[in-house]
């Protein structure tokens, strides 16, 4: 049980909630950020003293039933719930060991996507395959080696990686990448996720600053702006299809028909990959 991590995680999740999020009235003279400890305790059906001791790094190890109650009270996502189980010393649902062999089901879908950018990546952000339009959109992501195979690692160590996004989105991208990495770091049976965290902690102060916030979760859909060297900003929707163990995902980039983003995606097939400057 990691009492420091547990206390920090509980406090940050509690402060991120507003009374309306859990069906409580705002009331008057509210000084606390987010919910009060007694409100979380009531929602979790436990004593305020017991919950307070957990946030004060002096509580006993909660039972699995107690953890589930706290997770419900704090409205945690599935990723956040699993993280809570792990830092309290309990086993979270495990995943099959990751592999570079692309899942056949994802590959069958991927093979039919020749008119829109698509790629298959691991849960560590390693691109396993990408079609010609994905390469035209964001460059060759498969050719990287070593730690740089991970887009998360490149994001915090290679300035060129950030050229794919407007500067205004860099902070947001940093946060969602770290949150996704935290979601998978304790769920694998190999050391690659933990090694990636260690490597990033050694070279990036920005990574460390975000990591300690305990934000956790993998976004299943996203609307983003991709910066292309020839076409400029391209607004796209990014849809994700996961394998059952969530170790691999198919990313598909689309845009609303008739929109400027849609027209620019159509032009990718004309420009091809030779115009791309990484």
Helices and strands as residue ranges (DSSP letters): H 3-16, G 19-22, H 37-44, H 48-55, H 64-73, H 78-87, H 104-110, E 118-122, E 127-130, H 132-138, G 146-149, H 151-157, G 159-164, G 167-169, H 170-185, H 192-203, H 205-211, E 221-228, E 232-242, E 248-254, H 260-271
